[in-house]
Structure formats: structure tokens, C-alpha cells
Amino acid sequence: MKTLISCALVAIALLAACERQFPTTPGAVSTDIYPIIQTSNAWAFGTTQAPGRVVEFELQFNSYAPVKEVNAYQVINRTAAGVTMRDTTRFYTGQYKSAYSKIKGADTLLITYTVPTIARPTGTTVAVNIVAEVVNQNGLFKRRAFNTTNGFTVPAQ
């Protein structure tokens, strides 16, 4: 009997010494969480696009923290004699509006892009990459971009 009481007292002392290691508020989520841009939907523009052509792509994203805005940029890469110069311009910005798709399991946003007419010196090639960005209200953001091989070229005019 003494052994049983001694074991019970030791167990109570050990439980009292344990420290809680999870948030004290059930369901609390840290605001330091980056948004997620899904890559399951392919952005297929083709390899060459004519100036003035309108291209649409769908951005699918999730965020635990409130979303502040969504941006899209065009990155124009001009290459001449092995030297590449980049010019980045924001072509879309918008405040967040909920558009959750149960089928896709994400917020969805259809973004329209018009291929620009790009002036260039003779012998210069031009490739365009598209970058999408989701910015949370806490300032954290995530970007999704084409790499150079998935971007598209704009033929000379």
C-alpha cells in the first residue's frame, strides 16, 4: 500500500512539473505565416506571343493570414551580345476579394495580360516572364514566376 501511495505522489509531482508546450489559446494561429501559391495549375502561354495579344492565367493561392493585395509583374529581358538587361513593371494590382473554389481548394483569381510592343535595337532578343505575388496584411508575401525557359519571346516588329 505504501508503494502505491508513493508512486501516486511521484506521478502527481511529475505531472505538476510538466510545462504546457502548445498555445494557451486553443485555435490560435500565428500571423507569421506566408501565403501559398499553388503550382498545380500550369501557366501555358506558348513560346512566342505577338504584341497586342491578350493572355489570361489563373492564380490559385491559400493564406491563413488575411490577404492585403495581389500583384502581377512583367519582367522584360533584353539580350544583346550575351548581356541581359531586365525591366520589371507591375501590370496588375488588386485588393483581395474572396473567391474560394471548393473544387480547387484555393482562392482563384483570373488575371489578364496584354503582350506589349517592345522597342529593341537590331540583334536584341526579348523574353518576357510573368511574376504573380500574394501579399498578406502582416507584410509577408510569396511570388510565383516563370523561369527563363518557360517564359515567352516577343518577335521583332
DSSP file with accessible surface (Angstrom, degrees, kcal/mol):
  #  RESIDUE AA STRUCTURE BP1 BP2  ACC     N-H-->O    O-->H-N    N-H-->O    O-->H-N    TCO  KAPPA ALPHA  PHI   PSI    X-CA   Y-CA   Z-CA
    1    1 A M     >        0   0  169      0, 0.0     4,-2.2     0, 0.0     5,-0.2   0.000 360.0 360.0 360.0 -42.3    0.0    0.0    0.0
    2    2 A K  H  >  +     0   0  178      1,-0.2     4,-2.6     2,-0.2     5,-0.2   0.875 360.0  52.7 -60.9 -37.6    2.9    2.4    0.9
    3    3 A T  H  > S+     0   0  106      2,-0.2     4,-2.6     1,-0.2    -1,-0.2   0.908 108.2  49.4 -65.2 -42.3    4.4    1.7   -2.5
    4    4 A L  H  > S+     0   0  122      2,-0.2     4,-2.2     1,-0.2    -2,-0.2   0.925 113.0  46.4 -63.4 -43.7    1.2    2.5   -4.3
    5    5 A I  H  X S+     0   0   90     -4,-2.2     4,-2.5     2,-0.2    -2,-0.2   0.916 112.3  51.2 -66.3 -40.6    0.8    5.8   -2.4
    6    6 A S  H  X S+     0   0   68     -4,-2.6     4,-2.2     1,-0.2    -2,-0.2   0.921 110.8  48.1 -62.7 -43.6    4.4    6.7   -3.1
    7    7 A C  H  X S+     0   0   78     -4,-2.6     4,-2.5     1,-0.2    -1,-0.2   0.901 111.2  51.1 -63.7 -39.9    4.0    6.0   -6.8
    8    8 A A  H  X S+     0   0   49     -4,-2.2     4,-2.4     2,-0.2    -2,-0.2   0.914 110.4  48.7 -64.4 -42.4    0.9    8.1   -6.9
    9    9 A L  H  X S+     0   0  110     -4,-2.5     4,-2.3     2,-0.2    -1,-0.2   0.905 111.7  49.1 -64.8 -40.3    2.6   11.0   -5.2
   10   10 A V  H  X S+     0   0   86     -4,-2.2     4,-2.5     2,-0.2    -2,-0.2   0.926 111.3  50.1 -64.6 -42.2    5.6   10.8   -7.6
   11   11 A A  H  X S+     0   0   49     -4,-2.5     4,-2.5     2,-0.2    -2,-0.2   0.924 111.3  48.3 -63.5 -42.0    3.2   10.8  -10.6
   12   12 A I  H  X S+     0   0  112     -4,-2.4     4,-2.3     1,-0.2    -1,-0.2   0.922 111.5  50.1 -65.1 -41.3    1.3   13.8   -9.3
   13   13 A A  H  X S+     0   0   60     -4,-2.3     4,-1.5     1,-0.2    -2,-0.2   0.913 111.5  48.6 -64.5 -40.5    4.6   15.7   -8.7
   14   14 A L  H  X S+     0   0  114     -4,-2.5     4,-0.9     2,-0.2    -2,-0.2   0.916 111.9  48.3 -66.4 -42.8    5.8   14.8  -12.2
   15   15 A L  H >< S+     0   0  132     -4,-2.5     3,-0.6     1,-0.2    -2,-0.2   0.892 110.1  52.2 -64.6 -37.7    2.5   16.0  -13.8
   16   16 A A  H 3< S+     0   0   85     -4,-2.3    -1,-0.2     1,-0.2    -2,-0.2   0.823 108.0  52.6 -68.1 -27.9    2.6   19.2  -11.8
   17   17 A A  H 3< S+     0   0   82     -4,-1.5    -1,-0.2    -5,-0.2    -2,-0.2   0.660  86.5 105.3 -82.3 -15.0    6.2   19.9  -13.0
   18   18 A C    <<  -     0   0   91     -4,-0.9     2,-0.4    -3,-0.6    -3,-0.0  -0.375  63.3-142.1 -68.1 144.8    5.2   19.5  -16.7
   19   19 A E        -     0   0  166     -2,-0.1     2,-0.3     2,-0.0    -2,-0.1  -0.894  19.4-113.9-109.4 137.2    5.0   22.7  -18.8
   20   20 A R        -     0   0  139     -2,-0.4     4,-0.1     1,-0.1     0, 0.0  -0.498  28.0-169.9 -69.7 130.3    2.4   23.1  -21.4
   21   21 A Q        +     0   0  181     -2,-0.3    -1,-0.1     2,-0.1     3,-0.0   0.223  57.7  70.9-112.3  15.2    4.1   23.3  -24.8
   22   22 A F  S    S-     0   0  126      1,-0.1    -2,-0.0     2,-0.0     0, 0.0  -0.837  98.8 -67.9-125.0 164.6    1.3   24.4  -27.1
   23   23 A P        -     0   0   82      0, 0.0    -1,-0.1     0, 0.0     4,-0.1  -0.157  36.3-136.4 -54.0 143.9   -0.5   27.8  -27.4
   24   24 A T  S    S+     0   0  111      1,-0.1    -3,-0.0    -4,-0.1    -2,-0.0   0.731  92.3  68.7 -75.5 -19.9   -2.6   28.7  -24.4
   25   25 A T  S >  S-     0   0   87      3,-0.0     3,-1.9     2,-0.0    -1,-0.1  -0.875  90.2-129.7-100.7 111.2   -5.4   29.9  -26.6
   26   26 A P  T 3  S+     0   0  114      0, 0.0     3,-0.1     0, 0.0    -2,-0.1  -0.318  91.2  16.7 -59.2 137.0   -7.0   27.0  -28.5
   27   27 A G  T 3  S+     0   0   77      1,-0.3     2,-0.3    -4,-0.1    -2,-0.0   0.470  86.6 147.0  81.6   0.8   -7.2   27.6  -32.2
   28   28 A A    <   -     0   0   55     -3,-1.9     2,-0.4    -5,-0.1    -1,-0.3  -0.533  28.8-164.9 -73.3 131.3   -4.7   30.5  -32.2
   29   29 A V        -     0   0   94     -2,-0.3     4,-0.1    -3,-0.1    -1,-0.0  -0.968  23.6-112.9-117.6 135.5   -2.7   30.7  -35.4
   30   30 A S        -     0   0   70     -2,-0.4     3,-0.2     1,-0.1    34,-0.0  -0.306  13.2-141.0 -62.2 145.6    0.4   32.7  -35.7
   31   31 A T  S    S+     0   0   89      1,-0.2     2,-0.9    34,-0.0   107,-0.1   0.486  87.3  87.8 -85.9  -1.3    0.2   35.7  -38.0
   32   32 A D        +     0   0  118      2,-0.0     2,-0.5    33,-0.0    -1,-0.2  -0.303  61.0 122.3 -92.7  51.9    3.8   35.0  -39.2
   33   33 A I        -     0   0   49     -2,-0.9    32,-0.3    -3,-0.2   105,-0.1  -0.954  57.3-133.8-118.3 129.2    2.6   32.6  -41.9
   34   34 A Y        -     0   0  126     -2,-0.5    30,-0.2     1,-0.1   107,-0.1  -0.484  26.5-110.9 -75.2 148.4    3.5   33.1  -45.6
   35   35 A P        -     0   0    1      0, 0.0     2,-0.5     0, 0.0    28,-0.2  -0.306  29.0-129.7 -69.4 166.4    0.7   32.6  -48.2
   36   36 A I  E     -A   62   0A  88     26,-3.3    26,-2.7   106,-0.1     2,-0.6  -0.980  11.6-158.6-122.6 127.5    1.0   29.7  -50.6
   37   37 A I  E     -A   61   0A  17     -2,-0.5    24,-0.3    24,-0.2     2,-0.2  -0.936  24.4-130.6-104.3 121.3    0.7   29.9  -54.3
   38   38 A Q        -     0   0   42     22,-2.4    22,-0.4    -2,-0.6     3,-0.2  -0.460  17.1-166.6 -74.0 142.0   -0.3   26.6  -55.8
   39   39 A T        +     0   0  106     -2,-0.2    -1,-0.1     1,-0.1     4,-0.1   0.285  65.8  97.2-108.0   8.8    1.7   25.3  -58.8
   40   40 A S  S    S+     0   0   96     20,-0.1     2,-0.6     2,-0.1    -1,-0.1   0.767  72.5  71.3 -71.4 -24.1   -0.7   22.6  -59.8
   41   41 A N  S    S-     0   0   21     -3,-0.2     2,-0.2    19,-0.1    19,-0.1  -0.827  84.3-136.9 -95.2 123.8   -2.2   24.9  -62.5
   42   42 A A        -     0   0   85     -2,-0.6     2,-1.0     1,-0.1    16,-0.2  -0.556   0.4-142.8 -79.6 138.6    0.1   25.4  -65.4
   43   43 A W        -     0   0   16     -2,-0.2     2,-0.8    14,-0.1    14,-0.1  -0.852  27.5-178.3 -96.8  96.5    0.5   28.8  -66.9
   44   44 A A        +     0   0   94     -2,-1.0     3,-0.1     1,-0.2    -2,-0.0  -0.857  20.9 152.9-105.5 105.7    0.9   27.9  -70.5
   45   45 A F        -     0   0   13     -2,-0.8    -1,-0.2   105,-0.3     3,-0.1   0.506  52.4-118.7-102.6 -12.9    1.4   30.8  -72.8
   46   46 A G        -     0   0   48      1,-0.1    -1,-0.3   104,-0.1     3,-0.1  -0.214  32.9 -82.7  86.8 172.0    3.3   29.1  -75.6
   47   47 A T  S    S+     0   0  110      1,-0.2   106,-3.0   105,-0.1     2,-0.4   0.728 110.4  36.5 -90.8 -21.4    6.9   30.1  -76.5
   48   48 A T  B     -d  153   0B  75    104,-0.2     2,-0.4    -3,-0.1   106,-0.2  -0.998  63.0-174.3-134.5 134.2    6.2   33.1  -78.8
   49   49 A Q        -     0   0   11    104,-2.3     3,-0.1    -2,-0.4    -3,-0.0  -0.992  21.7-129.7-128.8 135.4    3.5   35.7  -78.3
   50   50 A A    >   -     0   0   56     -2,-0.4     3,-1.8   104,-0.1    65,-0.2  -0.563  38.6 -95.5 -80.1 143.1    2.6   38.6  -80.8
   51   51 A P  T 3  S+     0   0   26      0, 0.0    66,-0.1     0, 0.0    -1,-0.1  -0.286 110.9  28.4 -56.2 140.5    2.4   42.1  -79.4
   52   52 A G  T 3  S+     0   0   50     63,-3.6     2,-0.2     1,-0.3    65,-0.1   0.236  85.7 135.1  90.7 -12.2   -1.2   43.1  -78.5
   53   53 A R    <   -     0   0  128     -3,-1.8    62,-2.7    63,-0.1     2,-0.5  -0.463  51.8-134.9 -71.4 138.3   -2.3   39.5  -77.8
   54   54 A V  E     - B   0 114A  80     60,-0.2     2,-0.4    -2,-0.2    60,-0.2  -0.835  23.3-172.8 -97.1 126.0   -4.4   39.1  -74.6
   55   55 A V  E     - B   0 113A  10     58,-3.6    58,-3.2    -2,-0.5     2,-0.4  -0.964   5.8-159.5-120.6 134.8   -3.4   36.2  -72.4
   56   56 A E  E     + B   0 112A 118     -2,-0.4     2,-0.3    56,-0.2    56,-0.2  -0.916  11.6 176.2-113.4 143.0   -5.3   35.1  -69.3
   57   57 A F  E     - B   0 111A   9     54,-2.2    54,-3.0    -2,-0.4     2,-0.5  -0.987  24.7-126.9-142.1 152.9   -3.9   33.0  -66.5
   58   58 A E  E     - B   0 110A  48     -2,-0.3     2,-0.5    52,-0.2    52,-0.2  -0.876  13.5-154.9-104.5 128.3   -5.4   31.8  -63.2
   59   59 A L  E     - B   0 109A   0     50,-3.3    50,-2.0    -2,-0.5     2,-0.5  -0.880  10.2-168.2 -99.7 124.2   -3.7   32.4  -59.9
   60   60 A Q  E     + B   0 108A  10     -2,-0.5   -22,-2.4   -22,-0.4     2,-0.3  -0.971  19.2 157.4-114.4 127.2   -4.6   29.8  -57.2
   61   61 A F  E     -AB  37 107A   5     46,-2.2    46,-2.7    -2,-0.5     2,-0.3  -0.968  27.1-155.5-149.4 160.2   -3.5   30.6  -53.7
   62   62 A N  E     +A   36   0A  43    -26,-2.7   -26,-3.3    -2,-0.3     2,-0.3  -0.970  12.6 178.8-133.1 150.7   -4.1   30.0  -50.0
   63   63 A S        -     0   0   34     -2,-0.3     4,-0.1   -28,-0.2   -29,-0.1  -0.950  24.7-164.2-155.6 133.8   -3.4   32.0  -46.9
   64   64 A Y  S    S+     0   0  179     -2,-0.3    -1,-0.1   -30,-0.2   -30,-0.1   0.822  85.8  61.4 -81.1 -35.7   -4.0   31.6  -43.2
   65   65 A A  S    S-     0   0    9    -32,-0.3   -34,-0.0     1,-0.1   -35,-0.0  -0.598 109.1 -85.1 -85.9 153.8   -3.3   35.3  -42.5
   66   66 A P        -     0   0   78      0, 0.0    71,-2.9     0, 0.0    72,-0.4  -0.313  44.5-123.0 -60.8 139.2   -5.6   37.9  -44.2
   67   67 A V  E     -E  136   0B   9     69,-0.3    69,-0.3     1,-0.2    29,-0.2  -0.679  22.7-171.8 -86.3 133.8   -4.5   38.8  -47.7
   68   68 A K  E     -     0   0B 104     67,-2.8    28,-1.1    -2,-0.4     2,-0.3   0.893  62.0 -24.0 -87.5 -53.1   -3.8   42.5  -48.4
   69   69 A E  E     -EF 135  95B  38     66,-1.7    66,-2.8    26,-0.2     2,-0.4  -0.986  47.4-131.5-157.6 165.3   -3.3   42.5  -52.1
   70   70 A V  E     -EF 134  94B   4     24,-2.5    24,-1.9    -2,-0.3     2,-0.3  -0.988  27.0-175.2-124.7 132.1   -2.4   40.5  -55.2
   71   71 A N  E     -EF 133  93B   1     62,-2.7    62,-3.1    -2,-0.4     2,-0.4  -0.914  11.5-162.2-124.9 155.9    0.1   41.9  -57.8
   72   72 A A  E     -EF 132  92B   0     20,-2.4    19,-2.0    -2,-0.3    20,-1.7  -0.998  11.1-168.0-138.3 139.0    1.4   40.7  -61.1
   73   73 A Y  E     -EF 131  90B  41     58,-3.3    58,-2.5    -2,-0.4     2,-0.4  -0.917  15.9-142.5-124.9 151.0    4.5   41.9  -62.8
   74   74 A Q  E     -EF 130  89B  23     15,-2.9    15,-2.3    -2,-0.3     2,-0.6  -0.944  13.2-159.2-109.2 134.3    6.1   41.5  -66.3
   75   75 A V  E     -EF 129  88B  17     54,-2.9    54,-2.3    -2,-0.4     2,-0.6  -0.963   6.2-159.6-114.2 112.0    9.8   41.1  -66.4
   76   76 A I  E     -EF 128  87B   7     11,-2.9    11,-1.9    -2,-0.6     2,-0.6  -0.842   3.7-163.9 -96.3 120.0   11.2   42.0  -69.9
   77   77 A N  E     -EF 127  86B   7     50,-3.2    50,-2.3    -2,-0.6     2,-0.6  -0.927   2.6-168.7-106.1 112.8   14.6   40.5  -70.5
   78   78 A R  E     -EF 126  85B  66      7,-2.9     7,-2.7    -2,-0.6     2,-0.5  -0.906   6.6-169.3-102.1 123.2   16.5   42.2  -73.4
   79   79 A T  E     +EF 125  84B  41     46,-2.8    46,-2.5    -2,-0.6     2,-0.4  -0.954  14.3 161.6-119.2 124.6   19.6   40.2  -74.5
   80   80 A A  E >  S- F   0  83B  40      3,-2.2     3,-1.9    -2,-0.5    44,-0.1  -0.989  72.2  -8.3-140.3 129.6   22.2   41.6  -76.9
   81   81 A A  T 3  S-     0   0  107     42,-0.4     3,-0.1    -2,-0.4    -1,-0.1   0.867 129.2 -54.7  53.6  39.1   25.8   40.2  -77.4
   82   82 A G  T 3  S+     0   0   73      1,-0.2     2,-0.5     0, 0.0    -1,-0.3   0.495 113.6 115.3  79.7   1.2   25.4   37.9  -74.4
   83   83 A V  E <   -F   80   0B  96     -3,-1.9    -3,-2.2     2,-0.0     2,-0.5  -0.912  50.1-156.7-108.5 128.8   24.3   40.7  -72.0
   84   84 A T  E     -F   79   0B  60     -2,-0.5     2,-0.4    -5,-0.2    -5,-0.2  -0.898   6.4-168.8-109.0 131.7   20.8   40.7  -70.5
   85   85 A M  E     -F   78   0B 126     -7,-2.7    -7,-2.9    -2,-0.5     2,-0.4  -0.958  11.8-151.2-115.3 137.1   19.1   43.8  -69.1
   86   86 A R  E     -F   77   0B 162     -2,-0.4     2,-0.4    -9,-0.2    -9,-0.2  -0.876  12.7-173.7-113.2 144.0   15.8   43.4  -67.1
   87   87 A D  E     -F   76   0B  72    -11,-1.9   -11,-2.9    -2,-0.4     2,-0.5  -0.987  10.4-162.6-134.5 119.3   12.9   45.8  -66.8
   88   88 A T  E     +F   75   0B  81     -2,-0.4     2,-0.4   -13,-0.2   -13,-0.2  -0.902  11.4 174.7-110.1 131.3   10.2   45.0  -64.3
   89   89 A T  E     -F   74   0B  60    -15,-2.3   -15,-2.9    -2,-0.5     2,-0.5  -0.999  29.9-128.9-135.3 135.5    6.7   46.6  -64.4
   90   90 A R  E     +F   73   0B 125     -2,-0.4   -17,-0.3   -17,-0.2     3,-0.1  -0.717  28.5 172.3 -81.6 124.1    3.6   45.9  -62.3
   91   91 A F  E     +     0   0B  62    -19,-2.0     2,-0.4    -2,-0.5   -18,-0.2   0.524  64.1  35.1-109.5  -8.6    0.7   45.4  -64.7
   92   92 A Y  E     +F   72   0B  68    -20,-1.7   -20,-2.4    19,-0.0     2,-0.3  -0.989  55.4 162.4-145.6 135.5   -1.9   44.2  -62.2
   93   93 A T  E     +F   71   0B  70     -2,-0.4     2,-0.3   -22,-0.2   -22,-0.2  -0.974  12.4 163.9-146.1 141.0   -2.7   45.1  -58.6
   94   94 A G  E     -F   70   0B  15    -24,-1.9   -24,-2.5    -2,-0.3     2,-0.1  -0.985  38.0-109.7-157.7 145.7   -5.9   44.5  -56.7
   95   95 A Q  E     -F   69   0B 132     -2,-0.3   -26,-0.2   -26,-0.2     2,-0.1  -0.445  54.9 -90.0 -68.9 150.6   -7.3   44.3  -53.2
   96   96 A Y        -     0   0   71    -28,-1.1     2,-0.4   -29,-0.2    -1,-0.1  -0.410  44.7-179.5 -67.7 132.9   -8.2   40.9  -52.0
   97   97 A K        -     0   0  175     -2,-0.1     2,-0.1    -3,-0.1   -28,-0.0  -0.994  35.5-109.9-130.4 127.5  -11.7   39.6  -52.8
   98   98 A S        +     0   0   92     -2,-0.4     9,-0.0     1,-0.1    -2,-0.0  -0.324  46.7 157.9 -61.1 129.3  -12.6   36.2  -51.6
   99   99 A A        +     0   0   42     -2,-0.1     9,-2.0     2,-0.0     2,-0.3  -0.366  16.6 176.4-147.2  58.4  -13.1   33.8  -54.5
  100  100 A Y  E     -C  107   0A 131      7,-0.2     2,-0.6     5,-0.1     7,-0.3  -0.499  16.0-155.6 -75.9 131.3  -12.6   30.4  -52.8
  101  101 A S  E  >> -C  106   0A  27      5,-2.7     4,-1.8    -2,-0.3     5,-1.2  -0.937   7.7-162.7-107.0 117.6  -13.1   27.3  -55.1
  102  102 A K  T  45S+     0   0  191     -2,-0.6    -1,-0.1     2,-0.2     5,-0.0   0.855  92.9  54.7 -65.9 -34.0  -14.1   24.2  -53.2
  103  103 A I  T  45S+     0   0  166      1,-0.2    -1,-0.2    -3,-0.1    -3,-0.0   0.928 118.3  32.5 -65.8 -44.0  -13.1   22.1  -56.3
  104  104 A K  T  45S-     0   0   86      2,-0.2    -1,-0.2     4,-0.0    -2,-0.2   0.628 100.2-133.2 -88.6 -16.4   -9.6   23.6  -56.4
  105  105 A G  T  <5S+     0   0   24     -4,-1.8     2,-0.3     1,-0.2    -3,-0.2   0.843  73.3  78.4  68.8  33.7   -9.2   24.0  -52.7
  106  106 A A  E   <S- C   0 101A   0     -5,-1.2    -5,-2.7    -7,-0.1     2,-0.3  -0.986  88.8 -89.5-160.4 161.5   -7.9   27.6  -53.1
  107  107 A D  E     -BC  61 100A  15    -46,-2.7   -46,-2.2    -2,-0.3     2,-0.4  -0.600  48.1-153.5 -70.8 143.4   -8.8   31.2  -53.8
  108  108 A T  E     -B   60   0A  31     -9,-2.0     2,-0.4    -2,-0.3   -48,-0.2  -0.953  17.4-178.6-126.5 144.6   -8.7   31.8  -57.5
  109  109 A L  E     -B   59   0A  43    -50,-2.0   -50,-3.3    -2,-0.4     2,-0.6  -0.979  18.3-145.6-143.1 125.8   -8.1   34.9  -59.5
  110  110 A L  E     -B   58   0A  97     -2,-0.4     2,-0.4   -52,-0.2   -52,-0.2  -0.838  20.5-165.9 -93.0 121.2   -8.1   35.3  -63.3
  111  111 A I  E     -B   57   0A   1    -54,-3.0   -54,-2.2    -2,-0.6     2,-0.4  -0.921   7.7-148.8-112.9 134.0   -5.5   37.8  -64.4
  112  112 A T  E     -B   56   0A  70     -2,-0.4     2,-0.4   -56,-0.2   -56,-0.2  -0.868  14.6-173.8-104.0 133.6   -5.5   39.3  -67.9
  113  113 A Y  E     -B   55   0A   4    -58,-3.2   -58,-3.6    -2,-0.4     2,-0.5  -0.990  13.0-152.9-129.6 132.6   -2.2   40.3  -69.5
  114  114 A T  E     -B   54   0A  78     -2,-0.4   -60,-0.2   -60,-0.2   -61,-0.1  -0.927  25.6-122.9-105.7 124.1   -1.7   42.1  -72.8
  115  115 A V        -     0   0    2    -62,-2.7   -63,-3.6    -2,-0.5   -62,-0.1  -0.482  34.2-133.7 -66.7 124.8    1.6   41.4  -74.6
  116  116 A P        -     0   0   33      0, 0.0     2,-0.6     0, 0.0   -63,-0.1  -0.359  11.1-112.7 -80.9 160.7    3.4   44.8  -75.1
  117  117 A T        -     0   0  107    -66,-0.1     2,-0.5    -2,-0.1    39,-0.1  -0.827  39.6-157.6 -85.6 125.4    5.1   46.1  -78.2
  118  118 A I        -     0   0   11     -2,-0.6    39,-0.3     8,-0.0     2,-0.2  -0.935   8.6-141.7-117.7 119.7    8.7   46.3  -77.2
  119  119 A A        +     0   0   86     -2,-0.5    37,-0.0    37,-0.1    -2,-0.0  -0.530  31.5 168.6 -73.3 143.2   11.3   48.6  -78.9
  120  120 A R        -     0   0   54     -2,-0.2     3,-0.1     6,-0.0     2,-0.1  -0.992  35.1-110.9-155.3 147.9   14.7   47.0  -79.3
  121  121 A P    >   -     0   0   90      0, 0.0     3,-1.5     0, 0.0     0, 0.0  -0.340  56.9 -78.0 -70.6 161.6   17.9   47.6  -81.1
  122  122 A T  T 3  S+     0   0  153      1,-0.2     3,-0.1    -2,-0.1     0, 0.0  -0.316 118.9  25.5 -60.0 138.4   18.9   45.3  -84.0
  123  123 A G  T 3  S+     0   0   68      1,-0.3     2,-0.4    -3,-0.1   -42,-0.4   0.524  92.1 125.6  85.3   5.8   20.2   41.9  -82.8
  124  124 A T    <   -     0   0   16     -3,-1.5     2,-0.3   -44,-0.1    -1,-0.3  -0.833  46.1-154.2-101.0 133.1   18.4   42.0  -79.5
  125  125 A T  E     -E   79   0B  89    -46,-2.5   -46,-2.8    -2,-0.4     2,-0.5  -0.801   8.0-152.1-101.2 149.1   16.1   39.2  -78.4
  126  126 A V  E     +E   78   0B   3     28,-0.4    28,-1.8    -2,-0.3     2,-0.4  -0.984  13.6 179.8-126.1 126.8   13.3   39.8  -75.9
  127  127 A A  E     -EG  77 153B  18    -50,-2.3   -50,-3.2    -2,-0.5     2,-0.4  -0.967  13.2-152.3-122.3 142.6   11.9   37.3  -73.5
  128  128 A V  E     -EG  76 152B   0     24,-3.4    24,-2.1    -2,-0.4     2,-0.4  -0.952   8.2-169.9-117.8 133.4    9.0   38.1  -71.1
  129  129 A N  E     -E   75   0B  13    -54,-2.3   -54,-2.9    -2,-0.4     2,-0.4  -0.930  14.1-141.2-117.4 146.7    8.4   36.4  -67.8
  130  130 A I  E     -E   74   0B   0     -2,-0.4    16,-1.4   -56,-0.2     2,-0.4  -0.902  14.6-169.2-108.7 135.7    5.3   36.8  -65.6
  131  131 A V  E     -EH  73 145B  22    -58,-2.5   -58,-3.3    -2,-0.4     2,-0.4  -0.993   2.6-163.6-125.9 127.1    5.5   37.0  -61.8
  132  132 A A  E     -EH  72 144B   0     12,-2.9    12,-2.5    -2,-0.4     2,-0.4  -0.875   8.1-167.4-108.8 146.5    2.5   36.8  -59.5
  133  133 A E  E     -EH  71 143B   9    -62,-3.1   -62,-2.7    -2,-0.4     2,-0.5  -0.998  13.5-162.2-139.1 133.4    2.6   37.9  -55.9
  134  134 A V  E     -EH  70 142B   0      8,-2.3     8,-1.8    -2,-0.4     2,-0.5  -0.978  15.2-163.8-114.2 124.4    0.3   37.5  -52.9
  135  135 A V  E     -EH  69 141B  16    -66,-2.8   -67,-2.8    -2,-0.5   -66,-1.7  -0.944   6.1-147.8-114.2 126.1    0.9   39.9  -50.0
  136  136 A N  E >   -E   67   0B   0      4,-3.1     3,-1.9    -2,-0.5   -69,-0.3  -0.459  28.7-111.6 -83.0 162.8   -0.6   39.3  -46.5
  137  137 A Q  T 3  S+     0   0  131    -71,-2.9   -70,-0.1     1,-0.3    -1,-0.1   0.748 117.8  63.6 -66.5 -19.9   -1.6   42.1  -44.2
  138  138 A N  T 3  S-     0   0   54    -72,-0.4    -1,-0.3  -105,-0.1     3,-0.1   0.416 120.6-108.2 -84.1   3.1    1.3   41.1  -42.0
  139  139 A G  S <  S+     0   0   49     -3,-1.9     2,-0.2     1,-0.3    -2,-0.1   0.314  78.5 128.5  91.2  -9.8    3.7   42.1  -44.8
  140  140 A L        -     0   0   35   -107,-0.1    -4,-3.1    -5,-0.1    -1,-0.3  -0.565  35.2-179.7 -79.9 144.0    4.8   38.5  -45.7
  141  141 A F  E     -H  135   0B  87     -6,-0.2     2,-0.4    -2,-0.2    -6,-0.2  -0.952  21.3-153.0-142.4 162.0    4.5   37.6  -49.4
  142  142 A K  E     -H  134   0B  92     -8,-1.8    -8,-2.3    -2,-0.3     2,-0.4  -0.995  12.8-159.5-135.9 141.2    5.0   34.8  -51.8
  143  143 A R  E     -H  133   0B 128     -2,-0.4     2,-0.4   -10,-0.2   -10,-0.2  -0.923   6.0-162.6-121.0 148.1    5.8   35.0  -55.5
  144  144 A R  E     +H  132   0B  40    -12,-2.5   -12,-2.9    -2,-0.4     2,-0.3  -0.999  21.7 170.2-127.3 132.5    5.4   32.6  -58.4
  145  145 A A  E     -H  131   0B  57     -2,-0.4     2,-0.2   -14,-0.2   -14,-0.2  -0.944  35.2-111.4-139.2 158.5    7.3   33.2  -61.6
  146  146 A F        -     0   0   24    -16,-1.4     2,-0.2    -2,-0.3     5,-0.0  -0.599  34.1-130.1 -76.4 149.5    8.2   31.5  -64.8
  147  147 A N    >>  -     0   0   87     -2,-0.2     3,-1.2     1,-0.1     4,-0.9  -0.516  36.7 -92.3 -90.6 173.1   11.8   30.7  -65.2
  148  148 A T  G >4 S+     0   0   90      1,-0.3     3,-0.7     2,-0.2   -20,-0.1   0.874 125.8  54.0 -57.2 -37.2   13.5   31.8  -68.5
  149  149 A T  G 34 S+     0   0  116      1,-0.2    -1,-0.3     3,-0.0    -3,-0.0   0.780 111.8  45.1 -71.8 -22.7   12.8   28.6  -70.3
  150  150 A N  G <4 S+     0   0   98     -3,-1.2  -105,-0.3     2,-0.1    -1,-0.2   0.481  96.1  91.3 -97.4  -5.3    9.1   28.8  -69.5
  151  151 A G  S << S-     0   0    8     -4,-0.9     2,-0.3    -3,-0.7   -22,-0.2  -0.074  75.9-118.3 -72.1-174.7    8.8   32.5  -70.4
  152  152 A F  E     - G   0 128B   1    -24,-2.1   -24,-3.4  -104,-0.0     2,-0.3  -0.929  13.7-127.1-129.3 155.7    7.9   33.6  -73.9
  153  153 A T  E     -dG  48 127B  63   -106,-3.0  -104,-2.3    -2,-0.3   -26,-0.2  -0.690  12.2-140.6 -99.3 154.6    9.6   35.6  -76.6
  154  154 A V        -     0   0    3    -28,-1.8   -28,-0.4    -2,-0.3  -104,-0.1  -0.972  24.3-128.8-113.9 119.1    8.2   38.6  -78.4
  155  155 A P        -     0   0   52      0, 0.0     2,-0.1     0, 0.0   -30,-0.0  -0.285  30.8 -94.7 -67.8 155.2    9.1   38.7  -82.1
  156  156 A A              0   0   74      1,-0.1   -37,-0.1   -39,-0.1   -31,-0.0  -0.359 360.0 360.0 -66.1 146.8   10.6   41.8  -83.6
  157  157 A Q              0   0  166    -39,-0.3    -1,-0.1    -3,-0.1    -3,-0.0  -0.768 360.0 360.0-100.3 360.0    8.2   44.2  -85.3
